[in-house]
Amino acid sequence: MAKELKELTKRSENYSQWYNDLVLKADLAEQSAVRGCMVIKPYGYAIWEKMQRQLDDMFKETGHVNAYFPLLIPKSFLSREAEHVEGFAKECAVVTHHRLKNSPDGKGVIVDPEARLEEELIIRPTSETIIWNTYKNWINSYRDLPILCNQWANVMRWEMRTRLFLRTAEFLWQEGHTAHATKEEAEEEALRMLNVYGEFAEKYMAVPVVKGIKSANERFAGALETYTIEALMQDGKALQSGTSHFLGQNFAKAFDVQFLNKENKQEYVWATSWGVSTRLMGALIMTHSDDNGLVLPPTLAPFQVVIVPIYRNDEQLSQINEKIAGIVAGLKALGISVKYDNADNKRPGFKFAEYELKGVPVRLVMGGRDLENNTIEVMRRDTLEKETVSCDGIEKYVQQLLADIQQNIYQKALDFRESHTVSVDTYDEFKEKIEEGGFILAHWDGTPETEEKIKEETKATIRCIPLEGDRTPGRCMVTGKPSEGRVVFARAY
């Protein structure tokens, strides 16, 4: 394992390769036999499950319920909302036949030409169309509203250039789809869910985010407004980490979803959709991890504490096992997830390197001398600091240490973002600063033409129009035309 760690590319040498190495070596995911799709391995899936469980609780606290809708969508559904189909047409995987048959030459199977579907089916790139076709059957009156549904699912977007977790053809996500009687309710819902995502990112992932509105160019296909949380990775690139969309009445009109309002008049329903995906795994890795491997926030680590014994013989191991059993029970009583690794198939040094690579927040080690002295060695993964402490009260000590680690890695990420956020007033200064990476706050005249020019010339995009902070008017750095306030630019994944 020491050799394995040495083979982990340093961030300073090749950040992209460091990321790929880490995903593979930490046993998070790997490429699959299907081009562009990934296998999420048990350790990686355990992190995703913790994310899923926490988000699901937060959704339910805000009144949402889970449902499930079909994977396959009739092609005609995507034709009904013009912007929507335009946005996703180039990414769609299409099912054309429903049967295979043995090849006449006896070599394998072929698609049965007589099994062509009357209407092609699209593997969902997102579910607005199939869900709004369904909502038409559920909604008649204002009494049927609001509908607050979420689904945990997989989607397919045909990506040619993929990277594990960050951009794959198939990925896991949740997608919320809500229906409301008024515009105000729908707008309030879109912002509420943006704030849920922001709270999750900062409180549980320990990833600081900027909340804002997407420009028209970057808006979700079919939305009137897209809200986003944007995070900054250690290489200075931005990562869109969650979006919430105010859809207006676009999908209700496309699928003729009307309701009888309190005045007894027919009206189209107001809609939102919102989602986060396994891309959050990429954000987690790239925000906190280091040249030694993963650094996981305690709230999302598959196990928060690992305990490794060091012993001379079976008798000593038996005594350590007995001592550790009480500590394990005490930690679990405090709700702390713990793994006691007393397996004899790996040496302690190998175990230390493996758990460091996998980002386990706290490592406890007990040897013969510790047993005699009623002490235990504690190492925290975020700083790699070690100390020897008494076993008396170790459970409370570890509980506080986990809270300290959570806060420390958030603060470290926040300090990094703040030190890599600059304001510029001229386009020349912008071109210089964008090469250094980070968030750049600059004035923009609000036109898609200027936005496109900046993107073509610098590869930087408007990440968002921030909802908080200084919105003092000024002059566009490119055209000199009036600007309502600075927006956030960055190069992005």
KEBA-687445 format. One line per field, with one value per residue (C-alpha): x negated, y negated, z; residue in three letters; chain. Coordinates in Angstrom, 1 decimal. Layout:
BEGIN
u: [X  ...]
v: [Y  ...]
w: [Z  ...]
rest: [ALA  ...]
kette: [A  ...]
This chain:
BEGIN
u: [0.0  -2.9  -3.9  -0.3  -0.4  -3.6  -1.9  0.8  0.0  -0.6  2.0  -0.7  -2.0  1.3  4.5  6.7  4.5  4.4  8.2  8.5  5.8  7.6  11.1  9.6  7.1  9.6  12.0  14.7  15.5  14.1  14.8  17.4  17.6  20.1  18.3  18.9  20.6  19.1  19.2  19.7  17.9  19.1  17.0  18.0  21.6  21.5  20.7  23.4  25.9  25.0  25.6  28.8  30.1  29.4  30.9  33.9  34.5  34.2  36.6  39.2  38.8  39.9  43.0  41.8  42.6  40.8  42.3  41.0  41.6  40.7  37.1  38.5  40.2  42.1  40.2  43.3  43.3  39.9  41.3  43.9  41.7  39.5  36.6  36.5  36.0  33.5  31.5  31.4  31.7  28.0  27.7  30.6  30.2  33.0  34.7  35.9  36.6  38.0  36.5  33.4  33.1  30.4  28.1  28.7  25.0  25.3  22.9  24.6  27.7  29.0  31.7  35.0  35.9  39.6  39.5  39.3  41.3  44.2  42.8  39.2  38.6  36.0  34.0  34.7  32.2  34.5  38.1  40.1  42.0  43.1  44.0  46.1  47.9  48.7  49.6  52.4  54.2  53.6  54.6  58.2  58.7  56.7  57.4  55.0  52.1  49.3  47.8  44.3  42.7  39.1  37.6  34.2  33.3  30.7  30.6  28.7  27.1  24.9  21.5  18.5  15.8  16.4  14.7  15.7  18.5  18.0  19.4  20.7  23.3  25.4  25.4  27.5  29.4  32.6  35.0  37.8  40.9  43.5  46.8  48.3  51.4  49.5  46.3  45.3  45.5  43.5  40.8  40.7  40.3  37.4  35.5  36.4  34.8  31.7  31.3  31.7  28.9  26.7  27.3  26.4  23.2  21.9  23.2  22.7  20.2  18.2  18.1  18.7  20.9  22.0  25.8  27.0  29.0  27.8  27.6  30.0  27.3  26.7  30.3  31.9  33.7  37.4  36.9  37.7  35.1  32.3  30.8  27.5  24.9  21.3  18.3  14.6  12.2  8.6  7.4  9.3  12.1  15.8  18.2  21.9  23.1  26.9  29.6  33.2  35.5  38.5  40.3  43.2  46.2  44.1  44.6  48.2  49.0  47.1  49.1  52.3  52.2  54.9  56.8  60.0  58.8  60.7  62.5  63.8  61.6  59.3  55.6  52.4  50.3  46.9  43.9  40.4  37.8  34.5  31.7  28.3  26.3  23.3  21.4  21.4  18.9  16.5  17.1  16.3  13.1  11.8  12.6  10.9  8.6  4.8  1.7  2.1  5.6  9.2  10.2  13.8  16.1  17.1  20.8  20.5  17.7  18.8  17.2  15.9  13.4  11.1  9.3  6.2  4.5  0.7  -0.1  -3.0  -0.9  2.6  2.8  2.1  4.5  7.2  6.6  6.7  9.9  11.5  10.4  11.4  14.9  15.8  14.6  16.5  19.7  19.2  18.6  21.6  23.7  22.9  24.0  20.4  19.8  16.6  14.7  12.4  9.9  8.2  7.9  4.5  4.2  2.6  -0.1  0.7  -1.4  0.6  3.9  2.7  1.9  5.2  7.4  5.5  6.0  9.7  10.1  11.3  11.6  10.1  7.7  7.2  4.3  3.7  0.5  -0.8  -2.2  1.1  2.9  0.6  0.9  4.7  3.9  4.6  3.0  5.3  4.7  6.9  7.0  7.4  4.1  2.4  1.6  1.1  1.4  1.6  4.6  6.1  8.8  10.9  13.4  12.1  15.6  16.4  12.9  13.5  17.0  15.5  12.6  15.0  16.9  13.5  12.5  15.8  15.4  11.7  12.1  15.0  13.0  9.9  12.1  13.7  10.3  9.1  12.2  11.8  8.1  9.0  11.8  10.9  12.7  11.6  12.7  10.9  11.0  7.2  7.0  9.7  7.8  4.7  6.5  8.5  5.3  4.6  8.0  10.6  13.8  13.6  16.2  16.7  19.3  21.2  23.7  26.3  26.2  25.6  23.4  20.9  21.1  20.4  17.4  15.9  16.4  14.8  11.8  11.1  13.0  14.6  18.3  20.7  21.2  24.0  25.4  24.9  28.0  25.9  23.1  22.3  24.6  23.4  24.0  21.0  19.7  19.2  15.5  15.9  18.3  18.4  22.2  24.1  24.0  26.5  23.8  20.8  21.3  19.2  16.9  14.7  13.5  15.6  16.0]
v: [0.0  -2.4  -1.8  -2.4  -5.8  -6.8  -6.2  -8.8  -11.7  -15.0  -17.7  -20.2  -18.0  -17.0  -17.8  -15.9  -12.7  -13.1  -13.1  -10.0  -8.1  -8.9  -7.8  -4.4  -3.8  -4.8  -2.2  -4.7  -3.9  -2.5  -2.5  0.1  2.2  -0.3  -3.4  -6.5  -4.6  -3.9  -1.2  -2.8  -0.5  0.3  -2.3  -5.0  -4.0  -4.1  -7.8  -8.4  -6.5  -8.9  -11.9  -10.4  -9.6  -13.1  -14.9  -12.7  -13.6  -17.3  -16.9  -15.2  -17.9  -20.5  -18.4  -16.4  -12.8  -10.2  -8.7  -6.9  -7.5  -5.5  -5.3  -5.4  -8.5  -8.6  -10.6  -12.8  -14.0  -15.7  -17.6  -19.4  -21.9  -23.5  -24.8  -21.6  -19.3  -21.7  -21.6  -17.8  -16.5  -15.9  -13.9  -11.5  -7.7  -6.3  -2.8  -1.8  2.0  4.3  7.7  9.5  12.8  15.3  14.3  16.5  17.3  18.7  16.1  14.3  12.2  9.4  6.8  8.2  5.9  6.8  5.6  1.9  -0.2  -2.3  -5.2  -5.5  -5.8  -8.0  -6.9  -9.8  -12.6  -14.3  -13.6  -16.8  -15.6  -12.2  -13.7  -16.5  -14.1  -12.2  -15.3  -16.0  -13.0  -14.1  -17.8  -19.1  -21.7  -24.0  -21.4  -19.0  -21.5  -21.7  -18.4  -18.0  -14.9  -13.8  -10.7  -9.0  -7.7  -7.2  -9.3  -9.0  -11.9  -10.8  -12.3  -11.7  -13.0  -11.5  -11.6  -9.5  -11.1  -14.5  -13.7  -10.2  -9.1  -7.5  -9.0  -8.8  -11.7  -13.0  -15.2  -17.1  -18.1  -20.3  -21.8  -25.0  -27.1  -30.5  -31.9  -33.1  -29.6  -28.1  -30.8  -30.4  -26.6  -27.0  -29.2  -27.0  -24.0  -26.0  -26.8  -23.2  -22.3  -25.2  -24.0  -20.4  -21.4  -23.5  -21.7  -18.1  -18.2  -21.0  -22.6  -26.4  -27.5  -30.7  -30.8  -32.7  -32.9  -31.5  -33.8  -33.2  -31.4  -28.9  -28.4  -25.0  -24.2  -25.1  -27.1  -30.8  -31.0  -28.6  -29.0  -27.3  -26.6  -27.0  -25.5  -26.2  -23.2  -23.2  -23.7  -27.0  -25.6  -26.0  -23.1  -23.5  -21.5  -21.7  -23.6  -24.6  -25.7  -27.9  -26.5  -29.0  -27.5  -26.1  -22.4  -22.9  -24.5  -21.9  -19.1  -21.0  -20.7  -23.1  -23.5  -25.2  -28.0  -29.4  -31.9  -28.8  -29.7  -27.4  -28.3  -26.6  -25.1  -26.7  -24.4  -23.8  -21.1  -20.7  -18.2  -17.1  -14.1  -11.9  -14.9  -15.8  -13.0  -14.8  -18.0  -16.2  -14.7  -17.8  -20.2  -18.4  -15.7  -15.9  -14.1  -11.3  -10.4  -11.3  -13.6  -13.0  -15.1  -13.0  -13.5  -11.6  -9.1  -5.5  -4.9  -7.9  -6.0  -3.0  -1.2  0.8  3.1  3.7  6.8  9.4  12.5  13.9  13.4  9.7  9.4  11.0  8.4  5.5  6.9  6.9  3.3  2.1  3.7  1.2  -1.7  -0.6  -0.2  -3.7  -5.3  -3.6  -4.8  -8.3  -7.6  -7.3  -4.7  -2.7  0.1  2.3  3.9  6.7  8.9  10.7  10.7  7.2  5.5  2.4  0.2  1.4  0.7  -2.8  -3.7  -2.2  -4.1  -7.3  -6.8  -6.2  -9.4  -7.9  -10.9  -9.5  -6.6  -5.0  -2.6  -0.5  1.4  3.4  0.3  -1.6  1.4  1.1  -2.6  -2.9  -5.1  -5.1  -6.9  -9.2  -10.5  -13.0  -12.6  -16.3  -17.4  -14.0  -15.1  -12.3  -12.3  -9.8  -10.3  -8.4  -5.8  -7.4  -9.6  -8.7  -8.5  -12.2  -13.2  -11.5  -13.0  -16.5  -15.7  -14.8  -18.1  -19.9  -18.1  -18.9  -22.6  -22.7  -21.3  -23.6  -26.6  -25.5  -25.3  -28.6  -30.3  -28.8  -30.2  -33.6  -33.8  -32.8  -35.3  -38.7  -41.7  -43.2  -46.2  -45.9  -43.1  -43.0  -42.4  -39.8  -37.9  -37.9  -36.8  -34.0  -32.2  -32.0  -30.3  -31.0  -33.1  -36.5  -39.2  -41.5  -43.8  -42.4  -44.3  -41.5  -40.6  -37.1  -38.5  -39.8  -36.7  -34.5  -36.7  -36.3  -32.6  -32.3  -34.4  -33.2  -29.8  -31.5  -31.4  -33.2  -30.8  -32.9  -36.3  -36.1  -36.4  -37.8  -40.3  -43.6  -44.4  -47.9  -49.0  -49.7  -49.5  -46.3  -45.4  -44.5  -47.1  -49.8  -49.6  -49.8  -46.8  -46.0  -44.5  -42.1  -38.5  -35.4  -34.2  -31.1  -28.3  -25.3  -21.5]
w: [0.0  0.6  -3.0  -4.0  -2.3  -3.9  -7.3  -6.4  -8.7  -6.8  -7.2  -8.1  -10.9  -12.6  -10.8  -13.3  -13.0  -9.2  -9.2  -11.5  -9.5  -6.2  -7.4  -8.5  -5.7  -2.9  -4.4  -5.1  -8.7  -12.0  -15.7  -16.9  -20.0  -21.3  -22.7  -20.7  -17.8  -14.4  -11.7  -8.3  -5.9  -2.4  -0.6  -3.1  -2.9  0.9  0.7  -1.8  0.4  3.3  1.0  -0.2  3.3  4.6  1.6  1.7  5.3  4.4  1.5  3.7  6.4  3.8  2.9  -0.1  -0.8  -3.0  -6.1  -9.2  -12.9  -16.0  -17.3  -20.9  -22.4  -25.7  -28.2  -28.9  -25.2  -25.8  -28.8  -26.8  -25.0  -27.7  -25.5  -23.6  -26.6  -28.1  -24.9  -24.6  -28.2  -28.8  -25.6  -25.9  -26.1  -28.2  -28.0  -31.4  -31.1  -28.5  -29.4  -30.3  -32.2  -33.0  -35.9  -39.1  -39.2  -35.6  -34.2  -31.4  -31.6  -33.8  -33.5  -34.9  -37.8  -37.3  -33.7  -34.5  -32.1  -33.5  -31.5  -30.4  -26.6  -25.1  -22.0  -19.6  -19.7  -17.1  -16.3  -16.7  -19.7  -18.4  -15.0  -16.4  -18.6  -15.4  -13.4  -15.9  -14.4  -10.8  -11.0  -11.4  -8.7  -6.5  -3.8  -5.5  -5.2  -4.3  -5.5  -4.0  -5.5  -5.6  -7.3  -6.8  -10.2  -12.9  -16.1  -19.4  -21.2  -24.0  -23.1  -25.3  -23.0  -19.5  -16.1  -13.2  -11.1  -12.8  -16.2  -17.1  -19.7  -16.9  -13.4  -10.3  -8.9  -7.4  -9.3  -7.5  -9.6  -7.9  -9.0  -7.5  -7.8  -7.9  -9.4  -6.0  -4.4  -7.2  -7.0  -3.2  -3.7  -6.2  -3.7  -0.7  -2.5  -3.5  0.2  1.1  -1.3  0.1  3.7  2.7  0.9  3.7  6.8  5.7  2.8  4.4  0.9  0.9  -2.0  -3.8  -4.3  -7.4  -10.6  -13.9  -16.9  -19.8  -21.7  -18.9  -17.9  -17.8  -21.1  -20.5  -17.3  -16.8  -14.0  -12.9  -9.4  -8.7  -6.0  -7.2  -5.5  -6.1  -6.5  -5.4  -9.0  -9.2  -11.4  -10.5  -10.1  -10.5  -7.5  -7.6  -9.5  -8.8  -11.6  -11.8  -14.8  -14.9  -16.8  -19.7  -19.0  -17.8  -21.1  -23.1  -21.4  -20.9  -17.1  -15.8  -12.5  -11.3  -9.1  -6.0  -8.4  -10.3  -13.3  -15.3  -14.9  -15.9  -13.0  -12.0  -11.8  -10.4  -10.8  -8.9  -8.6  -7.4  -8.7  -8.1  -9.3  -5.6  -5.1  -7.4  -5.4  -2.1  -3.4  -5.1  -2.3  0.6  -0.5  -0.5  -1.8  0.7  -0.4  0.5  3.2  4.1  6.3  9.3  8.6  5.3  5.9  5.6  9.0  11.1  13.3  12.6  15.4  14.7  17.3  17.4  19.3  19.8  20.3  20.5  24.3  23.9  21.1  23.2  26.0  23.5  21.9  25.3  26.0  22.5  22.8  25.5  23.5  20.4  22.4  23.9  20.5  18.9  21.9  20.8  17.2  15.9  13.2  14.0  12.4  14.5  12.2  14.0  10.9  10.7  6.9  6.7  8.7  10.8  8.5  5.5  7.3  8.3  4.7  3.4  5.8  5.2  1.5  2.1  4.2  7.5  9.7  12.9  13.5  16.9  17.6  20.7  21.3  24.3  26.1  25.6  27.1  30.2  30.5  29.7  26.7  23.0  20.0  18.1  14.6  12.7  8.9  8.1  9.6  10.2  13.7  16.3  20.1  22.8  25.2  28.1  27.4  30.1  28.4  24.9  23.5  24.2  23.1  19.7  19.4  19.9  17.6  14.8  15.2  15.1  11.9  10.2  11.0  10.1  6.6  5.9  7.1  5.1  2.0  2.7  3.3  -0.1  -1.9  -0.3  -1.2  -4.8  -5.3  -6.8  -8.2  -11.6  -13.5  -16.9  -19.4  -19.6  -15.9  -16.2  -18.9  -16.6  -13.5  -15.2  -15.9  -12.2  -11.6  -8.9  -8.9  -10.6  -9.7  -12.7  -14.3  -17.3  -19.4  -19.3  -23.0  -24.3  -27.0  -24.4  -22.4  -25.5  -26.5  -23.0  -23.1  -26.6  -25.7  -22.2  -21.7  -18.7  -18.1  -15.8  -13.0  -11.4  -10.6  -6.9  -4.6  -1.7  -1.5  -3.1  -6.1  -6.7  -10.3  -12.6  -16.1  -18.1  -18.3  -22.0  -23.5  -20.9  -20.9  -17.6  -15.4  -12.6  -10.4  -10.5  -11.5  -10.8  -13.6  -13.6  -15.7  -14.8  -15.0]
rest: [MET  ALA  LYS  GLU  LEU  LYS  GLU  LEU  THR  LYS  ARG  SER  GLU  ASN  TYR  SER  GLN  TRP  TYR  ASN  ASP  LEU  VAL  LEU  LYS  ALA  ASP  LEU  ALA  GLU  GLN  SER  ALA  VAL  ARG  GLY  CYS  MET  VAL  ILE  LYS  PRO  TYR  GLY  TYR  ALA  ILE  TRP  GLU  LYS  MET  GLN  ARG  GLN  LEU  ASP  ASP  MET  PHE  LYS  GLU  THR  GLY  HIS  VAL  ASN  ALA  TYR  PHE  PRO  LEU  LEU  ILE  PRO  LYS  SER  PHE  LEU  SER  ARG  GLU  ALA  GLU  HIS  VAL  GLU  GLY  PHE  ALA  LYS  GLU  CYS  ALA  VAL  VAL  THR  HIS  HIS  ARG  LEU  LYS  ASN  SER  PRO  ASP  GLY  LYS  GLY  VAL  ILE  VAL  ASP  PRO  GLU  ALA  ARG  LEU  GLU  GLU  GLU  LEU  ILE  ILE  ARG  PRO  THR  SER  GLU  THR  ILE  ILE  TRP  ASN  THR  TYR  LYS  ASN  TRP  ILE  ASN  SER  TYR  ARG  ASP  LEU  PRO  ILE  LEU  CYS  ASN  GLN  TRP  ALA  ASN  VAL  MET  ARG  TRP  GLU  MET  ARG  THR  ARG  LEU  PHE  LEU  ARG  THR  ALA  GLU  PHE  LEU  TRP  GLN  GLU  GLY  HIS  THR  ALA  HIS  ALA  THR  LYS  GLU  GLU  ALA  GLU  GLU  GLU  ALA  LEU  ARG  MET  LEU  ASN  VAL  TYR  GLY  GLU  PHE  ALA  GLU  LYS  TYR  MET  ALA  VAL  PRO  VAL  VAL  LYS  GLY  ILE  LYS  SER  ALA  ASN  GLU  ARG  PHE  ALA  GLY  ALA  LEU  GLU  THR  TYR  THR  ILE  GLU  ALA  LEU  MET  GLN  ASP  GLY  LYS  ALA  LEU  GLN  SER  GLY  THR  SER  HIS  PHE  LEU  GLY  GLN  ASN  PHE  ALA  LYS  ALA  PHE  ASP  VAL  GLN  PHE  LEU  ASN  LYS  GLU  ASN  LYS  GLN  GLU  TYR  VAL  TRP  ALA  THR  SER  TRP  GLY  VAL  SER  THR  ARG  LEU  MET  GLY  ALA  LEU  ILE  MET  THR  HIS  SER  ASP  ASP  ASN  GLY  LEU  VAL  LEU  PRO  PRO  THR  LEU  ALA  PRO  PHE  GLN  VAL  VAL  ILE  VAL  PRO  ILE  TYR  ARG  ASN  ASP  GLU  GLN  LEU  SER  GLN  ILE  ASN  GLU  LYS  ILE  ALA  GLY  ILE  VAL  ALA  GLY  LEU  LYS  ALA  LEU  GLY  ILE  SER  VAL  LYS  TYR  ASP  ASN  ALA  ASP  ASN  LYS  ARG  PRO  GLY  PHE  LYS  PHE  ALA  GLU  TYR  GLU  LEU  LYS  GLY  VAL  PRO  VAL  ARG  LEU  VAL  MET  GLY  GLY  ARG  ASP  LEU  GLU  ASN  ASN  THR  ILE  GLU  VAL  MET  ARG  ARG  ASP  THR  LEU  GLU  LYS  GLU  THR  VAL  SER  CYS  ASP  GLY  ILE  GLU  LYS  TYR  VAL  GLN  GLN  LEU  LEU  ALA  ASP  ILE  GLN  GLN  ASN  ILE  TYR  GLN  LYS  ALA  LEU  ASP  PHE  ARG  GLU  SER  HIS  THR  VAL  SER  VAL  ASP  THR  TYR  ASP  GLU  PHE  LYS  GLU  LYS  ILE  GLU  GLU  GLY  GLY  PHE  ILE  LEU  ALA  HIS  TRP  ASP  GLY  THR  PRO  GLU  THR  GLU  GLU  LYS  ILE  LYS  GLU  GLU  THR  LYS  ALA  THR  ILE  ARG  CYS  ILE  PRO  LEU  GLU  GLY  ASP  ARG  THR  PRO  GLY  ARG  CYS  MET  VAL  THR  GLY  LYS  PRO  SER  GLU  GLY  ARG  VAL  VAL  PHE  ALA  ARG  ALA  TYR]
kette: [A  A  A  A  A  A  A  A  A  A  A  A  A  A  A  A  A  A  A  A  A  A  A  A  A  A  A  A  A  A  A  A  A  A  A  A  A  A  A  A  A  A  A  A  A  A  A  A  A  A  A  A  A  A  A  A  A  A  A  A  A  A  A  A  A  A  A  A  A  A  A  A  A  A  A  A  A  A  A  A  A  A  A  A  A  A  A  A  A  A  A  A  A  A  A  A  A  A  A  A  A  A  A  A  A  A  A  A  A  A  A  A  A  A  A  A  A  A  A  A  A  A  A  A  A  A  A  A  A  A  A  A  A  A  A  A  A  A  A  A  A  A  A  A  A  A  A  A  A  A  A  A  A  A  A  A  A  A  A  A  A  A  A  A  A  A  A  A  A  A  A  A  A  A  A  A  A  A  A  A  A  A  A  A  A  A  A  A  A  A  A  A  A  A  A  A  A  A  A  A  A  A  A  A  A  A  A  A  A  A  A  A  A  A  A  A  A  A  A  A  A  A  A  A  A  A  A  A  A  A  A  A  A  A  A  A  A  A  A  A  A  A  A  A  A  A  A  A  A  A  A  A  A  A  A  A  A  A  A  A  A  A  A  A  A  A  A  A  A  A  A  A  A  A  A  A  A  A  A  A  A  A  A  A  A  A  A  A  A  A  A  A  A  A  A  A  A  A  A  A  A  A  A  A  A  A  A  A  A  A  A  A  A  A  A  A  A  A  A  A  A  A  A  A  A  A  A  A  A  A  A  A  A  A  A  A  A  A  A  A  A  A  A  A  A  A  A  A  A  A  A  A  A  A  A  A  A  A  A  A  A  A  A  A  A  A  A  A  A  A  A  A  A  A  A  A  A  A  A  A  A  A  A  A  A  A  A  A  A  A  A  A  A  A  A  A  A  A  A  A  A  A  A  A  A  A  A  A  A  A  A  A  A  A  A  A  A  A  A  A  A  A  A  A  A  A  A  A  A  A  A  A  A  A  A  A  A  A  A  A  A  A  A  A  A  A  A  A  A  A  A  A  A  A  A  A  A  A  A  A  A  A  A  A  A  A  A  A  A  A  A  A  A  A  A  A  A  A  A  A  A  A  A  A  A  A  A  A  A  A  A  A  A]
